[in-house]
Amino acid sequence: MTHPSLQLDNTVHQRVRLGILSVLAEADEADFAYLRNALGLTDGNLSRNLAVLEQAGLVRIDKRFEGRKPRTWVSPTKEGRRAFAAEIQALRDLLARVDAVEP
């Protein structure tokens, strides 16, 4: 039996990326400004973490124009949803193990 912490995915588990995927788990897509504000990030920090998730195939980034204004939308891929669900299960397993220890 391996320790549940070994199930954690380094790409997903980082605080900002886990936050991005958790917001996207609640919706089909979110725009850049919403993610930035909801997670309290700078543009640069959000951009860098989105790039990591996109390179890993966990999110899709779509730049659209609404009128003359550019807007960036982010949506989870199937793999992104699967990776997030696996991360949540790993956290549940870790908590169950810790909770099972007698105080």
One Martini backbone bead per residue (centre of mass of N, CA, C, O) as a GRO file, in nm:
protein
  103
    1MET     BB    1   0.095   0.037   0.024
    2THR     BB    2   0.044   0.363  -0.047
    3HIS     BB    3   0.069   0.682  -0.008
    4PRO     BB    4  -0.160   0.931  -0.080
    5SER     BB    5   0.053   1.156  -0.161
    6LEU     BB    6   0.140   1.001  -0.433
    7GLN     BB    7  -0.132   1.095  -0.594
    8LEU     BB    8  -0.030   1.365  -0.631
    9ASP     BB    9  -0.031   1.633  -0.863
   10ASN     BB   10   0.190   1.879  -0.937
   11THR     BB   11   0.025   2.038  -1.145
   12VAL     BB   12  -0.247   2.054  -0.972
   13HIS     BB   13  -0.163   2.113  -0.659
   14GLN     BB   14  -0.113   2.381  -0.701
   15ARG     BB   15  -0.288   2.636  -0.582
   16VAL     BB   16  -0.367   2.788  -0.844
   17ARG     BB   17  -0.439   2.541  -1.022
   18LEU     BB   18  -0.653   2.430  -0.833
   19GLY     BB   19  -0.831   2.681  -0.847
   20ILE     BB   20  -0.890   2.681  -1.145
   21LEU     BB   21  -1.016   2.393  -1.157
   22SER     BB   22  -1.241   2.453  -0.950
   23VAL     BB   23  -1.386   2.667  -1.111
   24LEU     BB   24  -1.422   2.485  -1.372
   25ALA     BB   25  -1.601   2.265  -1.226
   26GLU     BB   26  -1.855   2.480  -1.215
   27ALA     BB   27  -1.783   2.525  -1.527
   28ASP     BB   28  -1.725   2.544  -1.867
   29GLU     BB   29  -1.637   2.855  -1.822
   30ALA     BB   30  -1.388   3.125  -1.795
   31ASP     BB   31  -1.271   3.428  -1.747
   32PHE     BB   32  -0.989   3.589  -1.676
   33ALA     BB   33  -1.104   3.802  -1.477
   34TYR     BB   34  -1.251   3.607  -1.294
   35LEU     BB   35  -1.010   3.438  -1.206
   36ARG     BB   36  -0.839   3.667  -1.094
   37ASN     BB   37  -1.047   3.764  -0.879
   38ALA     BB   38  -1.124   3.494  -0.734
   39LEU     BB   39  -0.793   3.432  -0.673
   40GLY     BB   40  -0.605   3.684  -0.634
   41LEU     BB   41  -0.448   3.775  -0.904
   42THR     BB   42  -0.229   3.828  -1.133
   43ASP     BB   43  -0.185   3.830  -1.458
   44GLY     BB   44   0.090   3.679  -1.462
   45ASN     BB   45   0.016   3.444  -1.276
   46LEU     BB   46  -0.218   3.338  -1.439
   47SER     BB   47  -0.076   3.300  -1.710
   48ARG     BB   48   0.136   3.094  -1.618
   49ASN     BB   49  -0.065   2.876  -1.509
   50LEU     BB   50  -0.220   2.839  -1.773
   51ALA     BB   51   0.021   2.741  -1.939
   52VAL     BB   52   0.068   2.483  -1.780
   53LEU     BB   53  -0.217   2.362  -1.826
   54GLU     BB   54  -0.209   2.369  -2.134
   55GLN     BB   55   0.050   2.194  -2.177
   56ALA     BB   56  -0.100   1.948  -2.015
   57GLY     BB   57  -0.412   1.942  -2.124
   58LEU     BB   58  -0.633   2.083  -1.903
   59VAL     BB   59  -0.669   2.337  -2.092
   60ARG     BB   60  -0.854   2.587  -2.276
   61ILE     BB   61  -0.775   2.861  -2.492
   62ASP     BB   62  -0.992   3.146  -2.578
   63LYS     BB   63  -0.983   3.404  -2.816
   64ARG     BB   64  -1.208   3.680  -2.816
   65PHE     BB   65  -1.447   3.892  -2.960
   66GLU     BB   66  -1.633   4.167  -2.809
   67GLY     BB   67  -1.654   4.330  -3.044
   68ARG     BB   68  -1.350   4.512  -2.976
   69LYS     BB   69  -1.304   4.316  -2.735
   70PRO     BB   70  -1.091   4.129  -2.577
   71ARG     BB   71  -1.132   3.774  -2.473
   72THR     BB   72  -1.057   3.532  -2.223
   73TRP     BB   73  -1.107   3.181  -2.233
   74VAL     BB   74  -1.165   2.906  -2.001
   75SER     BB   75  -1.135   2.544  -2.031
   76PRO     BB   76  -1.188   2.227  -1.970
   77THR     BB   77  -1.080   1.927  -2.017
   78LYS     BB   78  -1.115   1.604  -1.984
   79GLU     BB   79  -0.839   1.575  -1.844
   80GLY     BB   80  -0.890   1.801  -1.638
   81ARG     BB   81  -1.131   1.669  -1.497
   82ARG     BB   82  -0.983   1.408  -1.422
   83ALA     BB   83  -0.749   1.536  -1.259
   84PHE     BB   84  -0.926   1.674  -1.049
   85ALA     BB   85  -1.070   1.422  -0.943
   86ALA     BB   86  -0.808   1.277  -0.854
   87GLU     BB   87  -0.719   1.494  -0.652
   88ILE     BB   88  -0.964   1.479  -0.466
   89GLN     BB   89  -0.929   1.180  -0.397
   90ALA     BB   90  -0.648   1.206  -0.272
   91LEU     BB   91  -0.740   1.397  -0.046
   92ARG     BB   92  -0.945   1.206   0.079
   93ASP     BB   93  -0.744   0.979   0.144
   94LEU     BB   94  -0.564   1.149   0.327
   95LEU     BB   95  -0.781   1.228   0.535
   96ALA     BB   96  -0.866   0.943   0.616
   97ARG     BB   97  -0.593   0.864   0.733
   98VAL     BB   98  -0.576   1.088   0.946
   99ASP     BB   99  -0.857   1.031   1.085
  100ALA     BB  100  -0.774   0.727   1.177
  101VAL     BB  101  -0.614   0.855   1.388
  102GLU     BB  102  -0.553   0.849   1.707
  103PRO     BB  103  -0.538   1.109   1.955
   0.00000   0.00000   0.00000
